[in-house]
Amino acid sequence: DVIAISPALARNGGKINYFCRKNRRDLLVTIPLNIRAGQKIRLKGMGEEGKGGAKSGDLYVLVRIRNSWLQKIMNLVKPNTAPTDLPS
C-alpha cells in the first residue's frame, strides 16, 4: 500500500488517517519527523491474519509525498529547454 502525505507532514511528522484497502480498516498512522519519499512505515500487527490462529503480521506502507501547490506551478513554468546548437 502507498500513503500520500503533504510536504509539511513529511517535514514535521504527525498523525494521519489512512484507509487500508487490503483489510478494509481505518488506521491512524504516526508519521515520523523528516520522512522521505520512498521510505516505508511498519504498522505492527496490522497486516494479514496469521494461519492457524497465529497473530497478524505487519503491514508496510510506502510513503509518497504530494507536490505542494508551488511545486506544481513551478513544474508548469519550466524554462525552455530546447537545444541551442541546432544546425543552420
Phi, psi and omega in degrees: 000158180237137176243125181260126182233164179281158176301323180295319179293323178297320182285314188264344185075173180147198182242148179215142174282140182218129177263118179272115182288330182298308181251013172051053180230146170272129181236149172257111186257132175270121180265123179288158179301138174058038177286149182246156176301139179095344177284159179246146176247131179266127176252099187297128176075008183257006180275201182291153179294145178285159179281145176065031178085008179291162180297155176293148178279186179268150177251130177251130177242137179273135182270129172237135180256121179291146175290141174286166181298327180292319178296322179297318179294317180299324178293330179284331185251040179296146177295156180298125182247028179292145179296143182259353182257047179286143178293146181264000000 
